[in-house]
Amino acid sequence: MINKVEICGVNTSKLPILKNDEMRKLFGKMQAGDMSARESLIQGNLRLVLSVIQRFSNRGEYVDDLFQVGCIGLIKAIDNFDLGQNVRFSTYAVPMIIGEIRRYLRDNNSVRVSRSLRDIAYKALQIRERLVAEQANEPTITQIAQELQVPREEVVFALDAIQDPVSLFEPIYNDGGDPILVMDQISDERNSDDLWLEEITIKEAMKKLNEREKHIVSLRFFHGKTQMEVADEIGISQAQVSRLEKAALKQLRKHV
């Protein structure tokens, strides 16, 4: 019982392991119509699903959910495997299991991404995996875009769109003291020295205006009101507001 780990009610410590020749025999029986052989193939390859879902353990998803989705990918691989191809079943099945899990994660992402973007991103990931296998090195975005026959910018945008959102409070470094969070690494342009000095300059320039001009500028540019709304509030015409506003702005530019 010490090594017992249950996922979806399955005791993973007791999962069977099939040898390659055993699987080929079972595939032959299954393709001849023996559904019990299909069930044996599913049960005998559940450890393959377990090994794949470990790659996604840091996504914060429930292991049971990932396992079930991985099993769908496994079943698809079993139903579509061609015995005539000189390839091990695990080599064929792993990309299908990964693809099924990635589709699940994309479709359940908290940030909604359009179907067309997801399709481009999914195809780009497939092409990347194929090029890595063929070339034994990481392909460039330009190479992937050429394979897809779409602009490079679309591939970049699509791949960025399916990335998981990161919490601003997620720690990225901890040396034993207070952790450094993602938000600690993001600058706030609103608090830059240039904007701070600019704000002081505007406040000083506002002092050169009379009370009515100050009120109009404040309502128009700090409270976002239209000239008609300002005119109604002050009790003058919209034309007067426009004339006073222009005079106030001319005065401000002289001092800013």
Secondary structure as the mmCIF struct_conf table of DSSP 4:
data_model
#
loop_
_struct_conf.conf_type_id
_struct_conf.id
_struct_conf.beg_label_comp_id
_struct_conf.beg_label_asym_id
_struct_conf.beg_label_seq_id
_struct_conf.end_label_comp_id
_struct_conf.end_label_asym_id
_struct_conf.end_label_seq_id
TURN_TY1_P TURN_TY1_P1 ILE A 2 ASN A 3
STRN STRN1 GLU A 6 ILE A 7
TURN_TY1_P TURN_TY1_P2 CYS A 8 GLY A 9
STRN STRN2 VAL A 10 ASN A 11
HELX_RH_3T_P HELX_RH_3T_P1 THR A 12 LYS A 14
HELX_RH_AL_P HELX_RH_AL_P1 ASN A 20 GLN A 31
TURN_TY1_P TURN_TY1_P3 ALA A 32 GLY A 33
HELX_RH_AL_P HELX_RH_AL_P2 MET A 35 GLY A 44
TURN_TY1_P TURN_TY1_P4 ASN A 45 ASN A 45
HELX_RH_AL_P HELX_RH_AL_P3 LEU A 46 ILE A 53
HELX_RH_3T_P HELX_RH_3T_P2 GLN A 54 ARG A 59
HELX_RH_AL_P HELX_RH_AL_P4 VAL A 63 ASN A 80
TURN_TY1_P TURN_TY1_P5 LEU A 83 GLY A 84
BEND BEND1 GLN A 85 VAL A 87
HELX_RH_AL_P HELX_RH_AL_P5 PHE A 89 ASP A 107
TURN_TY1_P TURN_TY1_P6 ASN A 108 ASN A 108
BEND BEND2 SER A 110 VAL A 111
HELX_RH_AL_P HELX_RH_AL_P6 ARG A 115 GLN A 135
BEND BEND3 ALA A 136 ASN A 137
HELX_LH_PP_P HELX_LH_PP_P1 GLU A 138 THR A 140
HELX_RH_AL_P HELX_RH_AL_P7 ILE A 141 LEU A 148
TURN_TY1_P TURN_TY1_P7 GLN A 149 GLN A 149
BEND BEND4 VAL A 150 VAL A 150
HELX_RH_AL_P HELX_RH_AL_P8 ARG A 152 ALA A 161
TURN_TY1_P TURN_TY1_P8 ILE A 162 ILE A 162
BEND BEND5 GLN A 163 GLN A 163
HELX_LH_PP_P HELX_LH_PP_P2 ASP A 164 PRO A 165
TURN_TY1_P TURN_TY1_P9 LEU A 168 PHE A 169
STRN STRN3 PRO A 171 TYR A 173
BEND BEND6 ASP A 175 ASP A 178
HELX_LH_PP_P HELX_LH_PP_P3 PRO A 179 PRO A 179
STRN STRN4 ILE A 180 LEU A 181
HELX_RH_3T_P HELX_RH_3T_P3 VAL A 182 GLN A 185
BEND BEND7 ILE A 186 ILE A 186
HELX_RH_3T_P HELX_RH_3T_P4 GLU A 189 ASN A 191
HELX_RH_AL_P HELX_RH_AL_P9 ASP A 193 MET A 206
TURN_TY1_P TURN_TY1_P10 LYS A 207 LYS A 208
BEND BEND8 LEU A 209 LEU A 209
HELX_RH_AL_P HELX_RH_AL_P10 GLU A 211 VAL A 217
HELX_RH_PI_P HELX_RH_PI_P1 SER A 218 PHE A 222
BEND BEND9 HIS A 223 HIS A 223
HELX_RH_AL_P HELX_RH_AL_P11 GLN A 227 ILE A 234
TURN_TY1_P TURN_TY1_P11 GLY A 235 GLY A 235
BEND BEND10 ILE A 236 ILE A 236
HELX_RH_AL_P HELX_RH_AL_P12 GLN A 238 HIS A 255
#
